[in-house]
Amino acid sequence: MEFGPSSSRVLSGNKFTCISPVSSTSSTRRHQVSVHPTSLYHHQQQQRFSNACFQISRRESVLKKVVKMSKDDSREYELSSLTALSPLDGRYWGKVKDLAPYMSEYGLIYFRVLVEIKWLLKLSQIPEVTEVPNFSEEAQSFLQGLIDGFSMDDALEVKNIEKVTNHDVKAVEYFLKQKCQSQPEIAKVLEFFHFACTSEDINNLAHALMLKEAINNVMFPVMDKLIKALCTLAKDNAHVSMLSRTHGQPASPTTLGKEMSVFAVRLSRERQAISQVEIMGKFAGAVGNYNAHISAYPEINWHQIAEEFVTSLGLSFNPYVTQIETHDYMATLFYAFIRFNNILIDFDRDLWGYISLAYFKQITKAGEIGSSTMPHKVNPIDFENSEGNLGKANEDLSFLSMKLPISRWQRDLTDSTVLRNMGGGLGHSLLAYKSALQGIGKLQVNEARLSDDLNHAWEVLAEPIQTVMRRYGVPEPYEKLKELTRGKTVNNESIREFILGLELPEEAKANLLKLTPHSYVGAAVELARNVDAAVNLVNGKKEMIGSVSFRFVVSFKCDPSVTWKGSAVFRSLLLELVIAN
């Protein structure tokens, strides 16, 4: 089946023959048709089909114009963000372009050049490789200059060589040989570029460096900024009481700040897990046994040389490999990103819900449109954009995690094309993080709405009342509160009347009478105010445990807003934690 329908079409079953319509300047459009003369139904069908053919002809005309435009302006069309197949390279380019120096084809070529040059320098430092003597400072500076000064023009030159070689890594080798012919020392040892290497020796290290640099320089700073924004949101709203909802129903109150602190700590934990993944590399030749190395220099401990070389690049060494580095660390790394992203999806959906409940207002900008037809709307688009891109990122990262550790026998080439998609998973993640940050920046807490919800939820005090009743031996406390609250309107007066009728010590009764849905928040305020300490502890900053945790405890004791006596138990537990550390 063709993509574009032809201007004439035959449906033999109904004996329809449609011929292109005449010029639109004619007062009527005539069609040659074959219709059963006694069938009005067939005539009506034919008319519908003729109209359809006319529309097809119009679309075909537009298609021809588009094709012509793309041929006439192929370079401009190719580079335009309007024509990019991926929205990361089009609509969202401005938000993800920081990844391009690392995760693009340019980045891959750059790191290949770096690895090839570093390997030649390493060979010059091995005494047994007499054919490559120690380079002078001038020669070393020349080689380093090729790395430091690598440009887009250099990358294009490599791509032009690749058009001839039809091999991307070999193109890098030839590029370096051409560049180094003018340097006398290096010109003598040009054939030691790529010495004893399989392409995957270069590629696996380049891919590892791409990931390492992209995550350290682009992903982590934005992730940390997101966690910090949540910590600020938690501390600023530590005291703002909020009705909880479990199973979507009113539950024991919390504070808005404490709920934000939960996400800050969760995300911090997974960010820490990502940073602890060992990014690995191999350098063991065609099948992982140093076959070629040993055949040329059998007296050299190539295993040790390879380990020194890989670790000198800031990577961990993988000694047991086939032709490829096994990519297991990539699966671990990408799954860690998926966990981080899943937590952020949870956050995005919670914020979407809180905005729907009017717990948050969104700060608007002049000229922005919320809805094309409903002027009053301010949609939570940032959190929706974040959620959508996190889903796309997780799909890409999940596929990479499942596919990359699998390779037939000593290697197949399926990983090569798949690895070129790493930037997609990171790119959609980065876009989502920035969208969530943008959404957080627009939030404005609606304390009046939060307070109103609590004022209509006095039934949540059934929990502390029946718990105190249990302590003092009042029979059937749960059942009594169930009878009072379930399916009935509960307010301050009915709760007060119930408490006054209980056989409890006067002090216990007085404490219960002080409770309101606003004050019954447990340790939520303290948890939110000390979120920074919790995040630091999650991130392994153990040198801060004593001082930070001590301030953590003192702040509990000095907090005048906490009336719930259970916080004393919480304080004592934390004090034990500090002493133990």
HELIX and SHEET records of a PDB file:
HELIX    1   1 SER A   12  ASN A   14  5                                   3    
HELIX    2   2 LEU A   40  ASP A   72  1                                  33    
HELIX    3   3 SER A   74  LEU A   79  1                                   6    
HELIX    4   4 SER A   81  THR A   83  5                                   3    
HELIX    5   5 TRP A   93  VAL A   96  1                                   4    
HELIX    6   6 LYS A   97  LEU A   99  5                                   3    
HELIX    7   7 ALA A  100  MET A  103  1                                   4    
HELIX    8   8 GLU A  105  SER A  124  1                                  20    
HELIX    9   9 GLU A  137  ASP A  148  1                                  12    
HELIX   10  10 MET A  152  THR A  165  1                                  14    
HELIX   11  11 ASP A  168  CYS A  180  1                                  13    
HELIX   12  12 PRO A  184  ALA A  187  1                                   4    
HELIX   13  13 LEU A  190  PHE A  192  5                                   3    
HELIX   14  14 SER A  199  ALA A  214  1                                  16    
HELIX   15  15 ILE A  215  MET A  219  3                                   5    
HELIX   16  16 PHE A  220  ASP A  236  1                                  17    
HELIX   17  17 LEU A  256  SER A  275  1                                  20    
HELIX   18  18 ASN A  291  ALA A  296  1                                   6    
HELIX   19  19 TRP A  302  SER A  312  1                                  11    
HELIX   20  20 ASP A  328  SER A  356  1                                  29    
HELIX   21  21 ILE A  381  LYS A  403  1                                  23    
HELIX   22  22 THR A  414  LEU A  419  1                                   6    
HELIX   23  23 MET A  422  GLY A  441  1                                  20    
HELIX   24  24 GLU A  447  ASN A  455  1                                   9    
HELIX   25  25 TRP A  458  LEU A  461  5                                   4    
HELIX   26  26 ALA A  462  ARG A  471  1                                  10    
HELIX   27  27 PRO A  477  THR A  485  1                                   9    
HELIX   28  28 ASN A  492  LEU A  500  1                                   9    
HELIX   29  29 GLU A  506  LYS A  514  1                                   9    
HELIX   30  30 ALA A  524  ARG A  529  1                                   6    
HELIX   31  31 VAL A  531  VAL A  538  1                                   8    
HELIX   32  32 LYS A  542  MET A  544  5                                   3    
HELIX   33  33 ILE A  545  CYS A  558  1                                  14    
HELIX   34  34 GLY A  566  ALA A  580  1                                  15    
SHEET    1   A 2 ARG A   9  LEU A  11  0                                        
SHEET    2   A 2 PHE A  16  CYS A  18 -1                                        
SHEET    1   B 2 SER A 241  THR A 246  0                                        
SHEET    2   B 2 GLN A 249  THR A 255 -1                                        
SHEET    1   C 2 MET A 280  GLY A 281  0                                        
SHEET    2   C 2 SER A 316  PHE A 317  1                                        
SHEET    1   D 2 PHE A 360  GLN A 362  0                                        
SHEET    2   D 2 LEU A 443  VAL A 445 -1                                        
END                                                                             
